[in-house]
Amino acid sequence: MQKDKDVLEKVQRRATRMIRDFRTLTNEEILEKFGLSKLDKRRRRRDIIEVYILMTNKEVIPFSRFLQLPNRSEL
């Protein structure tokens, strides 16, 4: 999982560095210019939103599916 995160962030940095004006900025400055946050923060935010949706019954997931592990082919 950490390897995947590192790859995604590397692609994001590479893509933003293609913009000439951003080449000298740090990664944090680039993210701020684009109004983005780090991948970890975006994932935590999405997790919190998903918990809220489930707890307020805006989406109902059967209990048996909620604790079901994904198939290896889905990983």
N, C-alpha and C positions, 0 to 999 in steps of 0.2 A: 504494500500500500504506500509506503514512504517513497519507494522508487517511482511509482506512478505519479505521485504528487510532485516529486522533483522534476520529472519529465514535463508535466503540464506547466509548471512554473517556468521552466527553461524555454519552452515554446513561447509562452506569453512574453518573457523578457526579450527574446529574439525578435518577435513580431513588432514590439513597441520600439525597439532600437532601430528598426528600418526607417522610422520617421526621423529625418535629419535633425530637427530641432531637439529631439529627445536623447540623442546619443551621449550627451555628457551628464545626463541626470541619473540619479540613483534609482534603483527599482522602486523604492517607496515613493519617490517624487513622481515617477512615471504613473504609478497606480493612482496617486492623488490627482494628477492631471486628467486622467481618464475617468475619475470617479469610481474606481474599482477598489476592492479590498483584497487582502491575501486569501488564497484558496482555503486555508483553515478557517478563517473567519466566515467566509461565505458558506462553508459546509456546516459550521455550528449554527449559523443563522437559519439555514434550511432545516436542520434538525429541530430547532426550536419551533419553527413554523409548523412542521409536520406534527409535532407533539400537540401543539395548540389545536390544529385541525382535528386530530383524533379525540382529544379530550372534550372538545365542544360538539362532538358528533356531527361535524360538517362532512366527514367522510367516515364510513363504517367499514372496518376490516374484520372479518370473522376471526375470532380468537385463534382458531387452529392455523390460519394463514399468518397471523401476526408473529407467531413463534416458529414458523417454518423456515428451515435453512434453504438457501438456493441450491439448485442442482449444480454440480461441478461444471457443466457446460455453460452455465450462466455466469460463472466467475471469470 
